């Protein structure tokens, strides 16, 4: 029998094309750290999410969790920006989530090193429990992100396109 935690662990990696394969691979290979307590996402106290890997700890932490998203406003269009620009954009994302009555938790996205590529600096992110996938895609587009990490208990499949969401595509599923 499937446990509730197992039913909620599929990670969906959603991209907003066009996205070159090297960039898709970089997003897929990133460690997404989330701190469910206050403070910064540190290595020793953060929950680490990875594309396509189960995260049953989330179902334990959020018993009524049906979906979630991990969003950032840093480096729009996957183009490096200065810290001040990124912090201002992230503040606007937090304000948009608060205005929508959403609860969120701090996170940090850390890309794994890629051969022959300059290291990508860590990016601040926000874990948003019970944010529907369509809302996550809308926010990602608004903040000009090329991808979003999300989970939904809806029956979705790899390669599926979302009606009403343009070219949004699911790339990975557990």
C-alpha positions in Angstrom: 0.0 0.0 0.0 1.3 3.4 -0.9 1.9 5.8 2.0 0.6 9.4 1.8 4.2 10.6 1.9 5.1 8.5 -1.2 2.1 9.8 -3.0 3.4 13.4 -2.6 7.0 12.9 -3.6 7.0 13.3 -7.4 9.1 16.4 -8.3 8.1 18.1 -11.4 10.6 20.2 -13.2 8.8 22.7 -15.3 10.5 24.8 -17.9 9.3 27.8 -19.9 11.0 27.3 -23.3 13.2 27.9 -25.1 15.7 26.2 -22.8 18.9 24.7 -24.1 19.8 21.1 -23.0 22.9 22.3 -21.1 20.7 24.8 -19.0 18.1 22.1 -18.5 20.8 19.8 -17.2 22.1 22.5 -14.9 18.7 23.1 -13.4 18.1 19.3 -13.0 21.5 18.9 -11.2 20.9 21.7 -8.8 20.5 21.1 -5.0 17.4 23.0 -3.8 17.8 23.6 -0.1 14.8 24.6 2.0 14.7 25.7 5.7 11.4 25.0 7.3 12.5 26.9 10.4 13.4 30.6 10.4 16.8 31.7 9.1 19.0 30.9 6.1 19.2 27.5 4.4 22.4 26.0 5.9 23.8 22.7 4.9 23.3 21.2 8.3 19.7 22.1 8.9 18.2 22.3 5.4 16.0 19.9 3.6 17.5 19.2 0.2 15.2 18.7 -2.8 16.5 17.4 -6.2 14.6 16.9 -9.4 13.1 13.4 -9.7 14.0 12.4 -6.2 11.4 11.7 -3.5 11.0 14.2 -0.6 8.8 12.4 1.9 10.0 14.8 4.7 7.8 17.4 3.1 4.6 15.3 3.6 5.7 14.8 7.2 6.3 18.5 7.8 3.0 19.5 6.0 0.3 16.9 6.6 -2.2 18.6 4.3 0.3 19.3 1.5 -1.2 18.7 -1.9 1.3 20.7 -4.1 4.2 23.1 -3.7 6.6 25.2 -5.6 10.1 26.5 -5.1 10.5 29.9 -6.7 13.1 32.5 -7.2 13.3 36.0 -8.7 17.1 35.9 -9.0 18.9 36.1 -12.3 15.9 36.5 -14.7 16.2 34.8 -18.1 19.1 32.8 -16.5 21.3 35.8 -16.9 23.6 36.8 -14.0 22.5 40.0 -12.3 24.1 42.0 -9.4 23.2 41.2 -5.8 21.2 44.4 -5.4 19.1 43.8 -8.5 18.5 40.2 -7.4 17.6 41.2 -3.8 15.1 43.8 -5.0 13.5 41.2 -7.4 13.3 38.7 -4.6 11.6 41.3 -2.3 9.0 41.8 -5.0 8.4 38.0 -5.2 8.0 37.9 -1.4 5.5 40.8 -1.6 3.5 39.1 -4.3 3.3 35.9 -2.3 2.2 37.8 0.9 -0.3 39.8 -1.1 -1.8 36.5 -2.3 -1.9 35.3 1.3 0.7 32.6 0.7 3.0 31.2 3.4 6.6 30.6 2.3 10.0 29.5 3.7 13.5 30.5 2.7 15.6 28.4 0.5 18.8 28.4 -1.6 19.5 26.9 -5.0 23.1 25.6 -5.4 24.1 24.4 -8.8 26.4 21.4 -9.0 29.6 22.3 -10.8 29.5 21.6 -14.6 32.7 20.8 -16.6 33.8 23.6 -18.9 31.3 26.1 -17.4 31.8 29.0 -15.0 30.4 28.2 -11.6 26.9 29.6 -11.0 26.5 31.4 -7.7 23.9 30.3 -5.2 20.4 31.9 -5.5 17.9 32.7 -2.8 14.6 30.9 -3.3 11.2 30.5 -1.6 9.4 27.3 -0.8 5.6 27.8 -1.1 3.4 25.0 0.2 0.1 24.4 -1.5 0.8 26.7 -4.4 -1.0 25.2 -7.5 1.3 24.5 -10.4 -0.6 27.0 -12.6 0.1 29.8 -10.0 3.7 28.7 -9.8 4.1 29.0 -13.6 2.4 32.4 -13.6 4.8 33.7 -10.9 7.8 32.2 -12.7 6.8 33.9 -15.9 6.2 37.2 -14.2 9.7 37.1 -12.7 11.1 36.0 -16.1 12.4 32.6 -14.8 13.3 29.9 -17.3 12.2 27.1 -14.9 10.4 26.3 -11.7 10.6 23.3 -9.3 7.2 22.1 -8.2 5.3 19.1 -7.0 1.6 18.3 -7.6 -0.5 15.3 -6.7 -2.4 15.8 -10.0 -1.9 13.1 -12.6 0.8 14.7 -14.8 3.2 13.0 -17.1 6.7 13.8 -18.5 6.5 15.9 -21.6 3.0 17.1 -20.9 2.1 20.6 -22.0 -0.2 22.8 -19.9 -3.2 24.3 -21.7 -3.4 28.0 -21.0 0.2 28.1 -19.9 1.9 28.5 -23.3 4.8 26.2 -23.8 5.2 25.1 -20.2 6.5 21.5 -20.2 7.1 18.9 -17.5 10.6 17.5 -17.8 11.0 15.1 -15.0 8.9 13.0 -12.7 9.7 10.6 -9.9 
